[in-house]
Amino acid sequence: MNQTTISNEVSVVGVGLHTGVEVNLKLKPAPENTGYVFVRTDLDNFEIPASAEYISHCSYATTLMRRGVVLSTCEHLLSALRGSGIDNCFIELDNIEIPIMDGSSEDFIELIKRAGISEQDSPRRHFRVLKKVSLDQDGRRMSIEPSDKYEIECVIDFDHPFINTQSLHFVFDNGAFGREIASARTFGFTSEIEMLRKANLARGGSLDNAIVLTPNGMLNETPLRFDDEFVRHKILDIIGDFALLGMPVLGKITAEKSGHAVHAALMSKLLKTEGAWEIVSSS
């Protein structure tokens, strides 16, 4: 149960979902106790640690900011790193936004497999939840409570024939992320597209990197990857956002109609709640 990093440097090129700009991304091995650190190579290698303290805003993606430097749409890559059991990694990129790839974590999982995983000498540290912390923002409810494993119970409810109410209880164990969560794609509605474009968002969005839902169906010609792909993607987002706690979680997250802003609010409340958590090392 020691910490891990990737064995070799790997790189990929993609497009930012919201900026529409090409991004060169490189993953590099990192020393023990580094965690995940984003490095903006276009800004003199400015570093932004993947930490909840740097969350800036969370409208349609999770955005980090340190000393005015921004890093956007980090959740799918962080989800892949956490899901692959990587503890330490440098993430270099030459633009403001992590590339969207196919809208899931699958391409990042393949990238990590290509890099290989190396065990390090220090014991792995866990973020252990000691007491329940809950949040309710206008019916968007979320809580985290003690558990001897990392588990997520998620319910979503959309007035759409492909979604309606979907729920899934996911337990983080060996290989489960790659099998059950990694390939679930992000989704959006045609009714939102004009609003997003006016806000200068989703400029890189396409049917190759998102499920786009019409009022009664979807624009994509390729089928859904799971019948409940939508709730699986929400769990993917939760894992990516909670990776900002800096280490694997020992706790149970329950989410109902949550989103990035609710995830950020719950992490903030958890970190500020005295006696609600501790950091433990694997022995």
HELIX and SHEET records of a PDB file:
HELIX    1   1 THR A   41  LEU A   43  5                                   3    
HELIX    2   2 ALA A   52  TYR A   54  5                                   3    
HELIX    3   3 GLU A   75  GLY A   83  1                                   9    
HELIX    4   4 GLU A  106  ALA A  115  1                                  10    
HELIX    5   5 ALA A  176  GLU A  180  1                                   5    
HELIX    6   6 THR A  190  LYS A  198  1                                   9    
HELIX    7   7 GLU A  229  PHE A  242  1                                  14    
HELIX    8   8 ALA A  243  LEU A  245  5                                   3    
HELIX    9   9 HIS A  260  LYS A  272  1                                  13    
SHEET    1   A 2 ASN A   2  ILE A   6  0                                        
SHEET    2   A 2 ILE A 117  PRO A 123 -1                                        
SHEET    1   B 5 VAL A  10  VAL A  15  0                                        
SHEET    2   B 5 GLU A  22  PRO A  29 -1                                        
SHEET    3   B 5 CYS A  89  LEU A  93 -1                                        
SHEET    4   B 5 TYR A  36  ARG A  40  1                                        
SHEET    5   B 5 PHE A  46  PRO A  49 -1                                        
SHEET    1   C 3 ILE A  55  HIS A  57  0                                        
SHEET    2   C 3 THR A  63  ARG A  66 -1                                        
SHEET    3   C 3 VAL A  69  SER A  72 -1                                        
SHEET    1   D 5 VAL A 133  GLN A 137  0                                        
SHEET    2   D 5 ARG A 140  GLU A 145 -1                                        
SHEET    3   D 5 VAL A 249  GLU A 256 -1                                        
SHEET    4   D 5 ARG A 125  VAL A 129  1                                        
SHEET    5   D 5 TRP A 277  SER A 281 -1                                        
SHEET    1   E 5 VAL A 133  GLN A 137  0                                        
SHEET    2   E 5 ARG A 140  GLU A 145 -1                                        
SHEET    3   E 5 VAL A 249  GLU A 256 -1                                        
SHEET    4   E 5 TYR A 150  PHE A 158  1                                        
SHEET    5   E 5 ASN A 164  VAL A 171 -1                                        
SHEET    1   F 2 PHE A 187  PHE A 189  0                                        
SHEET    2   F 2 ILE A 211  LEU A 213  1                                        
END                                                                             
